Amino acid sequence: MIIIKALLLAIAANLASGRVWSPVTWPFCYPLINGTVVGFILGDPLLGLMAGATINLAYIGWISAGGTMPSNIGIAGVYGTAITILAKATPELAITLAIPIGLLGVLLWNLQMTLNVFWVHRLDANAEKGEINKIFFNAWLFPQLTALVVNGTPAFILMFLGGEFFNRLLNQIPQAFVNALSVTGNLLPALGVAMLLNYLGKKKMIPFFVIGFFLTTFLDLGIMAIAILGGCVAVIVYYASTEKAAEEYEDIPEEEPKTELKIRLRKSDLIKHWLIGLGAEVGYNYERMQASGNVLAMLPVIRRLYTDPEDIKAALKRYLVFFNTEPSFIGNIIPGICASLEEERANGADISDEMINGLRMHSAFWA
């Protein structure tokens, strides 16, 4: 039973920090969600939810950009909640337990990013030989097993130490120090909110904050009512901006019809390409960032368009260069553009490697 719980904790930690597939792992990295799951695993979902929510408040202004990680929020949530439950501590203490764990989690992140460099070099060997069937193993399977071992090892340590160990550990801490930790824990959420407001406090956003304040203070509206109103305003602004853009471009002359393509990508190829591309960070590494996930996403495209071994080798090599962007929303458009360029190239268009990679680098910068 202990081994099963440890394995489930390890999987939770990897989902929270391993960046398996964006639609799942990005929400799961937040302690509010992963703490609740940890609570279910350890048999106390209510304490898991409360501890995770408390931890999440400190990280409400958290952001990770360009492979940097100021604190490993996923590891902080999973193991901070786990220790809180094992020690039967109060949710107020969860946040003070999680902060140092999050900082130690950065070391795990650095180790994971470093070890994944080995797998991207294995991908180079696959591309050199045109071994398209082996790309999955070195781009997805082995990096994820590496991440599971790195992020999951603490789970087995915690479970084998057991709750009694953490109970004794907390009991040995002077009560005055525990009280100080509780006070600190209550202050950290306010710091997290302040960080978020500092990040969002742009000139265009300030009127919306003021409107929200007056709606709450003078009209006594609840959070749900304000959220619905805000959603309606966002929809109105979106459609207004869309109509304005349509008016600006309606006078642009239509392009001449393109020559019919002999080799075409199927809808199923594009769907596979998009879905796999949402996991662009599966083999995230310091040397080439999202190259592993990017080449994996291009496999359905390459398989459909190229049959000559030399063309396959060249295509694989094109997508194993350095690449890094936002992988979940705007940045996911870039591989789609590349798929279109590959289709044109397969039909004889004069599109060079430099053109494709130049577009990827510039688009990634702006995304």
LUMDRENFI-621294 format. One record per atom (N, C-alpha, C): x, y, z. Coordinates in steps of 0.02 Angstrom, whole numbers, plus 50000, padded with zeros to 5 digits. Layout:
XYZ...
END
This chain:
500414994050000500005000050000500435006350000500985006150039501435011950041501755013149973501945007649940502275008149875501785011049824501155008949826500645011449779500545018949790500485021049853500395028149868501005032149845501605029349857502215032749836502235033449760502035028149724502025028449651501525033549626500935033849657500425038749638500665045849652501015046749709501305053249725501835055249673502235050249653502755051549603502445053649536501905050349516501565052149454501265059149460500975060749518500695067449529501245072749525501825071349555502385076049553502625077149481502635071649442502865072349373502365076149331501725075049342501215078849306501265086349324501435087649387501465094649410502095098149387502625094349372503255097549355503575094949290503315089349265503635086149207503415088849140502885092849138502645095949076502505090649023502065086049039501915080448995501505082648935500945086248948500505088448894500135094548920500215100248888499995106648915499275106948941498775104448905498095104948932497995101649000498425096749016498375093349080498865096149130499495096649110500025098349158500045105649178499835110249134499845117249155499355118649211498715116349206498275117249264498505113249325498785107349312498975102849367499575105349407499955110049378500535112549415500345116849474499715119249477499515123649531499315119749593499555121749651499445117949714498705116949731498275121649711497565120749725497305114249695497555112449636497325106349602497735100349625498415100849620498805094949637498785093449712498675098549754498605097249826497975093249841497435094749805496825090949814496915083649793497265082649737497395075749714497835072049765498335075449792498755072449843498335070549904497855074749921497405073249976497025066749965496775065749905496435059549889496905053549893497515054449869498005048949871498155046849943498225051749987498425050450056497825049850103497225049950076496635048550117496345054450155496555060650139496275066450173496175072050122495675071350078495575076250024495425083250049495065083850106494895090450131495515094250153495955090950191496575094150212497015095550151497005091050102497395092150041497165098250003496495099149999496215105049966496395111350003496325111250070496475117250110497215119050107497645113850113498365115050110498565117550041498305114349988498465116449920498245123549906497645125349929497385132149919497825137249955498035135550015498465140150054499135141150019499425135649995500065136149960499985140149895499435139049860499325142449796499315150049803499065152549859499025159749869499715163049867500215159549892500885162449891501175162749821500925158349777501195158049709500725161049657500255165249679499755167849634500065172449581500645175349596500995179549547501575175949514501605169349521502155165349494502145165149419502725165449387502775164649315503455161549299503455157049249504075153949226504145155549152504705158349133504795160449063505485158349039505505155848976506145154348944506545148948978506225144249011506585138749044506835140549113506745146749135506945148649203506385146849251506565145549313506055143749362506255146649430505945152149451506115155149516505965150549574505435146549567505265141549618504845136249583504935129949603504565124549571503885123849604503395127249576502735127549607502405120749610502505116549559502205109949559502465105549615503125105349623503435101449676503235104249744503205110849750502995114049813502295111749832501845111649782501155109649796501085102449815501405098049777501335090849790501655088749855502285090549864502635088149924502505092449986502345098849975502135102950032501485100450061501015098650018500375095850041500475088950071500905084850040501025078050065501305078250136501795082550149502085082950216501565085550266501165090350244500645093050288500155087550310499955083350262499485077850278499825072450320500435070650302500785065450340500915067650412501055074050421501195076550488500565078750525499985078350488499345080650517499395087950542499745091950503499855099050521499255103150497499225109350518498685113850498498845116750430498335118750392498445121650326498895127950329498855131550385499265137650391500015136050388500195130150412500905128150411501105125650342500615123650301500775120650236501195125350193501025131750196501375136550153502105137350172502235137250237502935138050260503335131650247502995125950244503335119750225503475119650150503005122550112503055122050039503585126650009503685132550038504155137450009504855134650001505165131850055505835128950045505825122849999505275119049999505225113249954505225115649882504865121149869504855123949801505545126149778505945128849824506625130849806507065124749793506985119449833507345113249821507125110049755506475111149739506215108549676506555111549615506815117549622507185120649567507795116449549508115113449600508685109049587508465102849547507875100149564507605094549526507475096649453507205102649445507085105249378507725105949338508245108649370508885109449336509175102649317509105097749361509355091049346508975088049287508325088749288507915086049233508095089249167508165095949166508335099449104509025097549078509475096049124510155094149105510175087049078509845082349112509835075349089509505074549021509005078749007508645078148943509075080048883509645083348896510115084948841510355078448809510445073248849510675066748823510185064148771509535064748784509035061948738508995065948674509125072448676509095076348614509685074548569510245072548599510805070148559510655063348529510275059248564510055052948535509595054248476509195059548480508765061348424509185063548363509745066848376510195068648321510425062448283510585057248321510805050948291510235047748251509625048048278509045045448242508935049248176508995055848179508895059948119509435058448066510045057548089510605056248043510495049748005510175044948037510045038448005509345037947976508945043147986508265042947960507815038147998507965036948062507585032048102506955035448131506485036548088505875040148107505465036348159505505029748159505125025748207505415025848277506025028348285506335028648351506275035548383505995040348347505945047148372505525047448436504975043848438504525043948496504895042148560505325037148557505655034748618506125040048647506515043348605506995048248630506695055248638506125056548606505815063048613505295063148668504975057548683504435057448732504545052348789504615046048771504615040748822505205041448871505815041548846506395041748891506445048348930506315054248899506305060348940505785060248995505195057248981504675057049033504855052049088505175046649071505415041949122505945045349165506375049249133506885053049170506555057849218506045061549194505695066349236505335062849294505055056949280504705053149332505175051049387505775048949369506265046949419506495053049459506655058449424506905064549458506375067449504505775068449479505245071649519504915066949568504945060449554504595055649595504985052549651505655053049649506065050049701505885052549771505775059149781505585061549848504945058349875504505056249830503865053149851504005046749891504455042649867504615036449901504965037749967505385042949968505725044750031505215046950083504745051250062504235053650109503805047950136503585043550091503135038250112503485033150157504115031850145504465026950188504675030050254504755036750257504875039950321504235039650364503655040650330503015039750364502795045850404502165045750422501855051250459502145052250528502315046750562502585047250630503235051350631503635050450580504265054150576504135061650574503665063750532503515070850525503155073550587502755069250619502445071350682502975072850735503455068250741503995069250790504405075450772504505076350707504905082150685504565088650703503905089150691503545095150708503495096250783503435090750821503395091350894504035093850924504605092850890505245095150916505365102550902504945105450859505025112650843504695116650899505045121650927504755125750980504105129050958503625129551004502965132350988503025139550963503495143250992503575150250971503775150650897504195145850876504405145650806503825143650761503415138950785502825136750747502355142650738502265146550792501835152550787502105157550737502765158250737503085162850689502975160550618503015153950607502895151150541502175152350519501705151750566501005152850550500875160150530501195164850567501125171850549501425173150480502015170250467502335171050402501885168150347501595162350362501155159150314500555163550296500295167250345499735171650332499935177850292500565179750297500805185550260500965183950187501195177750174501405175950107500855176350054500225174350070499695175350020499615182649999499665187250047499615194350031500175196349984500775193549995501335194949951501195192249881500905186249877500735183449812500245187649774499725190049808499235194449776499565200949753500005203749795500365209849776500795208849713501125202949709501525201449649501085201149587500485198049594500035197549537499795204549515499605208749563499375215449547499935219549515500545218549537501115221949508501225219849435501115213349423501195210649355500645213049309500025213449335499445215349294499315222849294499675226549336499525233649344499745237949287499485236549227499635240649169499105246149162499265251349126498815257049120498135255049092498125250549043497495248549013497065244349061497395241249111497025236849156496755240549217497055246149234496865249749295496125251549297495825254149242495105255649245494675249649263494875243649241494485237649257494525236049332495125237149361495195236149434494745241149472494745247349448494335252549481493595250749476493375248649416492675246749406492495240949453492935235949457492805230249501492755232449574493175237049594493155239549663492485242949678492255247249632491635250849644491035246149642491055241149598490505236349595490445232449661491025230849690491025227049752490835231449811491105237449813491025241849872490335245249874490125248149817489525252349818488895248649795488975243649752488395239849730488325233249766488835231549806488825225449847488715219149805489025218949746488975213049703489465207749725489275201549719489725196049737490225194549682490705190149697491235188349649490935185249586490435180849594490145177549535489815182549489489435187249516489105192349474489615196549437490145198449471490665202549439491035198549385491145192049399491485187749350491065187149286490405186149294489965185649236489955192249197489915197849233489925204349201490585205449164491135203649196491795204349165491855200149102491575193949105491595189649046491205192648988490625195649003490215198848951490585204848920490915208848962491305214548937491875212148892492205206648912492755203948872492515201648803491915198548801491635196348738491475202348693491185207548723491015213648685491645216848655492165217448697492795220448673493105216248618493065209548626493355205048575493005205948507492335205848508491975206448445492055213448414492105218548456492215225348431492895225848395493415222848426494075223048395494105218848332493725213148331493715208848272493385212348213492815215748226492465219448173492895225148145493265228448190493695233948168494255231248122494545225448142495075222548101494805220348033494175217748032493875215547969493765221447922493575227147950493465233147909494115235647879494655235047917495305237447893495565233347834495395226847834495685222347783495205220647727494595223347728494105221347677494295223947608494705229347604494885232147540495515228947510495825224347546496435221047520496235216447463496565216947406496385212547349496515205347365496095200947337496175193847349496795191147314497115186247346497705183147317497515178947257497975178247211497855173947154497815166647178497375162747148497305155747170497965151947161498125148047212498745144247210498675138047166499235135647143499235129447104499025123747149498625119247122498375113547161498955109147183498955107447246499495103447274499385096047258499905092747235499865085647220499915081447283500345083647329500415080147394500105084547447499605082047480499245086147528499225082847597499235087047647499135084647715498395083347726498245077947762497545076447778497345079947844496705080447853496445083547914496695079647975496715073047970496945068948026497675070348043498085071747991498795073348003498855079848042498445084848024498475091348057498225090948129497715086748140497455085948209497985082648253498305077348227498845074048264499415078948278499595082748226500135087648232499985092748287499365095148289499165100048340499155097048410498855091248417498795088048483499485086348511499915083648469500595081948493500975088448509500855093648469501205100048480501035103248547500465101548576500285104148643500745101248697501105096048679501605093248726502305095048706502405101148683503055103348656503625102848707503445102648772503975102748823504115095848853503915090648818504015083848845504755082248855505175084748812505895083448819506285089848831505965094648866506255101248879506965100548905507445104148875508145103648897508495110248887509045111048922509405117448921509755118848854509915113548817510295114648756509865117148699509275114048689508845115848632508115116748650507975117448714507315118948740506775114148713506335116448668505765112448646505895108548581506515107748562506665104348499506385097248497506445093648553506205086748556505465086248543505075090448579504355090448569504155092948500504545097548473504395100448408504485095348352505025091548355505135086448303504625080848309504415079348370503905074248381503235076448350503065082848358502445085448330502445085448254503045086048224503095086248151503075079348119503095074048159503115067248130502525065748084501895067248104501335065748058501405069447991501685075547994501785079547933502325076547890502885074747921503455071847884503265065147853502915061047891502705054447865502255055247803501815060147804501345060947749501685063847687502145068447696502405072347639503015069247606503425065547645504055063247618504115055547620504375052847566504505045647562505245044147550505585048847520506305047947508506685048347573507115043447589507495043447653507895049847665508175052647612508575058647620508135064647639507535064947610507075070347627506845069747700506745063547722506535062347792507085064447840507715062647823508285064647866508325072247871508275075547813508335082847812507775086147853507165083447847506605086347883506685085447958506915079647980507015078548051507545083348079508075084248041508615088748063508375095948068507915097948023507655104848024507335106548091507015101648121506625103048182506985100848246507625099448240508025097848299508505103548318508395109348288508785115248308508435118548368508775123248399508505126748458507835129848442507355128748487506685131648478506355132348546506055138148558505715139148622505185144448614504575142848635504035147648631503505145848683502965149548685502395147848728502035142048695501995136248728501775130148693501025128748693500625132548729499935130648740499425134548700499565140948686499055145148656499325148248591499625154248596499855157748536500435154148503500905151748543501505148648515501365142448475500805139148487500645133048451500485134248378500385140548360500245142248290500865141148247501465142148276502085141948238502195135248205502145129548241502215123048206501695122148151501085125048160500575124548108500795128048044501115133848052501375137447994501915133347960502335130148001502875125947974502585120047935502035117247959501705111747923501485113947854501215120047850501005122747785501605123747739502155126347767502765127347727503045120647702503015115647745503255109047725502835106147668502185107447670501745105047617501925108447551502055114947553502255118547493502925115947467503385114847514504045112547495504015105647462503605101147490503535094447462503255094547392502905099947375502625100647308503055104847261503685105947281504155109147236504275116447247503965119547297504075126747310504785127847334505055133747317505735135447336505755138047408505725133447455505725135147526506325131647558506795135647583507415132847610507355131447684507855127647710507895126447782507955132947820508355137547792508465143947825507815148047831507385147647779506755151247781506305148447836506255141847842505835138747893506085140347962506735139347973507005140548040507035147948058507125152148008507095159348021506405161448043505895158748010505205160248030505075157648101505325151748116505205148848183505525153148236506145155448225506495159348275506155166148287505965169548233505655176148241504955175548271504575170548248503895169748274503915167748348504395163448366504455161348436504615167248480505025171848455505205177848495504585181848512504155182948461503565187148472503015183448511502995176848506502495173048543502695172248616
END
